[in-house]
Structure formats: structure tokens, C-alpha cells
């Protein structure tokens, strides 16, 4: 089971809505600095990543890479945990 343990709202009106930490108790693991994004009706979360530049353009590489199917299932579970956290804490929930 995945649980959000901390959430920090982003400042400003951009697509970044916040950063948060999750706990996966069965694995005794905490992952920090996931990000929540919203642009229009699109809402998504991203794993922690490292920023770098290629030919003057910003690129991002996640610190953890899962196979595509596992990655998609994991992010669905993270989004559900984030919805639950925001609901329990009286925050706007998508």
C-alpha cells in the first residue's frame, strides 16, 4: 500500500501543483520529491528526476526507472494515494 506522508504546495500559477513524499510500508521504503502537475484537464504525477541540458534544452531523467507496464500501474497507485491524502486533509482533490 502506498501512502502520501508529506505534501508541499507549489507557489505560482504554473502547471506544477506541488511536491510530495510517499511511503511504501511493505517495502520499508520512502520516496521523496515526487511532483504533481496539472495543465488544463490533464493531471499527472512524476517520479523524482534529475535535470540536465542537451543542446541548450532542459531534459529530465527519473532517478528510478520501471518497465512501462509496472511504471503505469505504480503511478496509478500513487495518484490514488495522493487523491486520498488531499481528501483527508481538506485539499482540492482531482
C-alpha positions in Angstrom: 0.0 0.0 0.0 1.2 3.5 -0.9 0.6 6.4 1.4 1.4 10.1 0.9 3.3 11.3 4.1 4.0 14.9 3.2 2.8 17.4 0.6 4.1 20.9 -0.2 2.1 23.2 -2.4 3.9 24.9 -5.2 3.8 28.7 -5.4 2.6 30.4 -8.5 0.1 29.7 -11.3 2.2 27.3 -13.4 1.4 23.6 -14.1 3.4 22.4 -11.0 0.9 22.0 -8.2 3.2 20.5 -5.5 5.8 18.1 -4.4 5.2 15.2 -2.1 6.7 12.1 -0.3 5.3 8.6 -0.3 5.7 5.6 1.9 5.5 2.0 0.8 5.3 0.3 4.1 5.6 -3.3 2.9 8.9 -2.4 1.3 10.1 -0.2 4.2 10.7 2.5 1.6 10.1 6.2 1.4 10.3 8.1 -1.9 10.7 11.9 -1.7 10.1 14.7 -4.1 7.5 13.3 -6.5 5.7 16.1 -8.3 2.1 16.8 -9.1 1.2 18.6 -12.3 -2.0 19.9 -13.9 -2.4 21.6 -17.3 -5.9 22.1 -18.4 -7.8 18.9 -17.8 -4.6 16.8 -17.7 -3.4 15.8 -14.3 -0.3 13.7 -13.7 2.4 12.8 -11.2 6.1 12.4 -11.9 8.9 10.5 -10.2 11.8 12.4 -8.8 14.2 13.3 -11.6 17.5 15.0 -12.4 17.5 18.0 -14.7 20.2 18.3 -17.4 20.8 20.1 -20.7 21.3 18.8 -24.2 22.0 21.4 -26.9 20.6 24.1 -24.6 17.3 22.3 -23.9 16.3 21.2 -20.5 15.8 17.4 -20.1 14.8 15.3 -17.2 15.9 11.8 -16.2 14.0 10.0 -13.4 16.1 8.5 -10.7 14.1 5.3 -10.7 13.1 3.5 -13.9 10.5 0.8 -14.1 9.3 -1.2 -17.1 6.4 0.7 -18.8 3.6 -1.5 -17.5 4.9 -1.5 -13.9 5.5 2.2 -14.2 2.0 2.9 -15.3 0.5 0.7 -12.5 2.7 2.4 -9.9 1.7 5.9 -11.0 -2.0 4.9 -10.9 -1.5 3.8 -7.3 0.4 7.0 -6.4 -2.3 9.1 -7.9 -4.9 7.3 -5.8 -2.8 7.8 -2.7 -2.5 11.5 -3.5 -6.3 11.8 -4.0 -6.9 10.1 -0.7 -4.3 12.4 1.1 -5.8 15.5 -0.3 -9.3 14.5 0.5 -8.4 13.6 4.1 -6.6 17.0 4.5 -9.4 19.1 3.0 -7.4 20.0 -0.1 -8.9 20.2 -3.6 -8.9 16.7 -5.0 -9.0 15.6 -8.6 
